[in-house]
Amino acid sequence: SGGGKTTLCSLIPRFYELKEGEILIDGKEIRGFTLRSLREHIGIVQQDVYLFSGTVMENIAYGKPGASFAEIQEAAKLAGAEE
């Protein structure tokens, strides 16, 4: 639609740096957060569903490499995808 949603979703976790203006989170400029902190605490849910190649378990664990089996099971349960 050209509304800038994708651009905004790339600017908040700082995949791109702002050329002008600022983005604030709880009154703090995003450049004041480390990239790691931003990316660990912000999630984006796209409209299109996409599974990476691999098993469902590997897809669930994608965002946390090294996740234990118990962590993956808990994530699946919280997402309603445990069956």
Steps between C-alpha positions, in 0.01 A plus 500: 500500500804728519434604861854427616424203727789292367739793527396566859539132586856518368586827676389403853748210537755717315538286190537843339627815665289814495619777271288760679253516784488264794316196632428486872423199715357595837644849449852376422659536156558159341869573446529489880422126495752240391414311183491181703254646750269634231497178305453278806202699627313591183305255287338552165213289369468512124167456323631220280566161657838353421669185625871462454623173358542238770276354765234683699731464801783671309262779396395559861864502614608735220486812716704346781790290375599244760153488659443190708231248411301613805519866384382403153211299647400795720516740203282264295252474786480879540444535125230232495718285273590212727321224312 
